[in-house]
Amino acid sequence: YMLIAGTVIFLAVITFQNNAFHRRISQLCEQADDPIIMNELAVCQQKLGMKKEIPVYLSPYSSTPFLYGVGKPRIVLPATMDFSEE
């Protein structure tokens, strides 16, 4: 019973932390509308054969790009990074 209780508590904590992280991302980031970024994302999605739209967010607090989310993946890019077609 201790193993089951520990697993349930662990999953509850991870779920809570994931929800809190998602709320922070939604509050602090803005959705990208830069045509260069969106065009490159569309090209990559076409090459990979992806049909699902993945939202891209710009974060003023992130220093590196990252992907998060399992069911609904999201791409978070640093807002201070200069993006070009290269």
Buried (B, 14 or more C-beta within 10 A) or exposed (E): EEEEEEEEEEEEEEEEEEEEEBEEBEEEBEEBEEEEBEEBBEEEBEEEEEEEEBBBBBBEEBEEEEEBBEEEEBBBBBBEEEEEEE
